[in-house]
Amino acid sequence: MPVIAMHGIAENVNSKLFQYRNIIEKDKFIFWLNKLPENCISLSEYISKKNGTVITIDDSTIASFWAAKTAKMKGHEVTFFINPYYIVNQLPYFFSAINLILDYTQKTEIIYKGIKHDITDYRNKNNFRKILKSEYLLLKNNDECYEYLDKLKYIFEIGKINYPNHLKIISIEELKELKDIGVNIENHSWSHISFNNLSNKEIQSEVQKAEKWILETLNHKTSYLALPFGNYCNLHQFQNYKFYFLDTKLKILTTDYEFNRKDLTEILI
């Protein structure tokens, strides 16, 4: 089995809404867990043994919390990669806002940078979403993200964004609950900004700030880093950039330790 990557579970998942992108139906996840021939192992054990099944969960959302808790309560080891910035500030992820804007807008077309885009259905919205994501990946800090989000809300004529529960952010108490039941908490960077646009000093800050916060808050020293968007191509050209790991010292793991993560949403299609 591959190393599994996922971003959370929810009930009543609607695959035609962007807010459920990469979110798995709760019952479907439980059914998959129950079908596994043996319990999932920890990431460190997998790296040592080179076999077995590993569950890794990214981001600090309620959907991720429920996935981690559900798997752990069924006896599986879980590695949970978090971004402390969102937990500390209790702010939803910026890309969650972009997804919700696409869900909530009443517009059927958008003139964006002088080009008209049809957004009448999911397929056309998804094509436009790719443009937004490519721009979002160029942003260098949270201030730029907020400015970008405000611009999109204006263009799409969206006021206040109401976030569904599964996209809200876990509390420190919920994070501690996961640690107390044995979920392994690891580093997904401080704020999920793409490393491609940051200096080496800024990258170190993103990694070390998250590492320090997890140590001080949970009394836990992290061992692994899951790249934000997986795309730090200055270090290595990844064929499938979403699903590689680096250790928290920002050194590429040895060849034997490099591996792909397989998105569970693709497995459960």
C-alpha positions in Angstrom: 0.0 0.0 0.0 1.2 3.6 -0.6 1.6 6.2 2.1 -1.9 7.7 2.3 -2.4 11.5 2.1 -5.7 13.1 3.0 -7.2 16.4 4.1 -10.1 15.3 6.2 -13.6 13.8 6.4 -17.2 15.2 6.7 -20.8 14.1 6.5 -23.0 14.7 3.4 -20.1 15.4 1.1 -21.2 17.0 -2.1 -18.6 16.4 -4.8 -20.0 19.3 -6.9 -19.1 21.8 -4.3 -15.5 23.1 -4.1 -15.8 23.3 -0.3 -15.6 19.5 -0.3 -12.6 19.3 -2.5 -10.2 16.6 -1.1 -12.7 15.9 1.7 -13.9 12.3 2.1 -17.3 11.1 3.2 -17.0 9.9 6.8 -18.8 6.6 6.3 -16.7 5.9 3.2 -13.5 6.5 5.2 -14.6 4.2 8.0 -15.5 1.5 5.5 -12.0 1.8 4.0 -10.4 1.6 7.4 -12.4 -1.5 8.3 -11.3 -3.2 5.0 -7.6 -2.8 5.7 -5.9 -6.2 6.3 -3.9 -4.7 9.2 -3.6 -1.5 11.2 -1.7 1.5 9.8 1.7 2.1 11.2 3.6 5.3 12.0 5.6 7.2 9.5 8.8 6.5 11.3 8.1 2.7 11.3 7.3 2.8 7.6 10.6 4.6 6.8 12.4 1.9 8.8 10.5 -1.1 7.4 9.8 0.2 3.9 6.4 -1.5 3.9 3.0 -1.3 5.6 0.3 1.4 5.3 0.6 4.9 6.7 -2.1 7.5 7.2 -0.9 11.1 6.9 -3.3 14.0 7.2 -2.6 17.6 6.3 -3.9 21.0 7.5 -5.4 22.2 10.7 -9.1 21.9 9.9 -12.0 20.3 11.7 -12.3 17.9 8.8 -8.7 16.8 9.4 -9.3 16.6 13.2 -12.2 14.1 12.7 -10.2 12.0 10.2 -7.2 11.8 12.6 -9.4 11.0 15.6 -11.6 8.5 13.8 -8.6 6.6 12.5 -6.8 6.6 15.8 -9.8 5.5 17.8 -10.0 2.5 15.4 -6.4 1.5 16.4 -4.4 3.0 13.5 -1.3 5.2 13.9 -1.8 8.6 12.4 0.6 11.4 11.3 -1.0 14.8 11.4 0.8 17.7 9.7 -0.4 21.1 11.0 0.1 24.8 10.3 0.1 26.6 13.7 -0.6 30.1 12.2 -4.2 29.2 11.6 -4.7 27.5 15.0 -3.2 30.5 16.9 -5.3 33.1 14.9 -8.4 30.9 14.4 -8.5 31.9 10.7 -9.6 29.6 8.0 -7.2 28.7 5.2 -7.1 31.2 2.3 -7.7 28.5 -0.2 -10.9 27.4 1.7 -12.1 31.0 1.1 -11.4 30.7 -2.7 -13.3 27.5 -2.8 -16.3 29.0 -1.0 -16.3 32.0 -3.3 -16.7 29.7 -6.3 -19.5 27.9 -4.5 -21.3 31.0 -3.3 -21.0 33.3 -6.4 -24.2 33.9 -8.4 -22.2 35.1 -11.4 -22.2 33.0 -14.6 -19.2 34.7 -16.1 -16.2 36.7 -14.9 -14.1 39.3 -16.8 -10.7 38.7 -15.2 -7.6 40.7 -16.3 -9.4 41.5 -19.5 -10.4 37.9 -20.4 -14.0 36.6 -20.1 -14.4 33.3 -18.3 -17.5 31.2 -18.3 -18.3 29.9 -14.8 -21.7 28.5 -15.3 -20.9 25.0 -14.1 -18.4 23.0 -12.0 -16.1 22.2 -14.9 -15.7 25.8 -16.0 -15.3 27.0 -12.4 -12.6 24.4 -11.9 -10.7 25.7 -14.9 -10.9 29.2 -13.6 -9.9 27.9 -10.1 -6.6 26.7 -11.7 -5.8 30.3 -12.7 -6.6 31.5 -9.1 -4.4 28.8 -7.6 -1.5 29.6 -9.9 -1.7 33.2 -8.7 -2.2 32.3 -5.1 1.0 30.2 -5.2 2.9 33.3 -6.0 1.9 35.2 -2.8 4.7 35.6 -0.3 3.0 36.4 3.0 -0.3 36.5 4.7 -0.8 40.2 4.1 -0.7 39.5 0.3 -3.1 36.7 0.8 -5.7 38.9 2.6 -5.4 41.6 -0.2 -5.8 38.9 -2.8 -8.9 37.5 -1.0 -10.5 40.9 -0.7 -10.0 41.5 -4.5 -11.7 38.1 -5.3 -14.6 38.9 -3.0 -15.1 42.2 -4.8 -14.9 40.6 -8.3 -17.3 37.8 -7.4 -19.6 40.1 -5.4 -19.3 38.1 -2.3 -19.7 39.7 1.1 -19.0 37.9 4.4 -17.9 34.3 3.8 -19.7 31.8 6.0 -17.4 28.8 6.6 -19.0 25.4 7.1 -17.9 23.5 10.2 -15.5 21.1 8.4 -13.4 24.0 7.1 -13.1 25.8 10.4 -9.9 25.5 12.3 -9.2 23.2 15.3 -8.6 24.7 18.7 -5.4 24.2 20.8 -7.6 22.0 23.1 -8.6 19.8 20.2 -5.0 19.5 19.0 -3.9 18.5 22.5 -6.7 15.9 22.5 -5.3 14.4 19.4 -1.8 14.3 21.0 -3.2 12.7 24.2 -4.8 9.8 22.2 -1.5 9.2 20.4 -1.8 11.0 17.1 1.7 12.1 15.9 1.8 15.8 15.3 4.2 17.0 12.6 5.3 20.2 10.8 3.5 21.5 7.7 5.1 25.0 8.1 3.9 27.9 10.0 1.4 29.4 7.5 1.3 27.2 4.4 2.9 29.8 2.1 4.6 28.3 -0.9 8.3 27.9 -0.3 9.1 28.6 -4.0 8.7 32.3 -3.5 10.6 32.6 -0.2 14.2 33.3 0.6 16.2 30.6 2.5 15.9 32.8 5.6 12.1 33.0 5.2 11.8 29.3 4.6 13.8 28.6 7.8 11.5 31.0 9.7 8.4 29.2 8.4 9.7 25.8 9.5 11.4 26.8 12.7 8.5 28.9 14.0 6.1 26.0 13.6 8.6 23.6 15.1 9.1 25.9 18.1 5.3 26.4 18.6 4.6 22.7 18.5 7.4 22.0 21.0 6.2 24.8 23.4 2.5 24.0 23.1 2.5 20.2 23.0 6.0 19.4 24.4 6.6 17.5 21.2 9.7 17.7 18.9 8.7 17.3 15.3 10.7 15.0 13.0 9.1 15.5 9.6 8.0 18.3 7.4 5.3 18.0 4.7 5.9 20.7 2.2 3.2 23.3 1.7 1.8 22.5 -1.7 4.7 20.0 -2.0 6.5 22.3 -4.4 9.9 23.4 -3.2 11.5 22.8 -6.5 14.7 24.8 -5.6 15.8 21.7 -3.7 14.6 19.0 -5.9 12.5 18.5 -9.1 9.6 16.3 -8.0 7.7 14.3 -10.6 4.6 14.3 -8.4 5.4 17.3 -6.3 2.4 17.1 -3.9 3.5 14.0 -2.1 7.1 14.2 -1.0 8.6 14.8 2.4 11.6 16.6 3.7 12.9 16.4 7.2 12.6 19.5 9.4 16.3 20.4 8.7 15.3 21.1 5.1 17.5 18.3 3.8 16.2 15.9 1.2 15.7 12.5 2.7 18.1 9.8 1.2 17.0 8.1 -1.9 15.7 5.1 0.0 13.5 7.4 2.1 12.0 9.3 -0.8 8.4 8.2 -1.5 5.1 9.3 -3.0 2.0 9.8 -0.9 -1.1 8.6 -2.6 -4.2 10.8 -2.2 -7.0 8.7 -0.6 -9.6 10.6 -2.7 -8.0 8.9 -5.7 -8.1 5.5 -4.2 -11.7 5.7 -3.2 -13.0 6.9 -6.6 
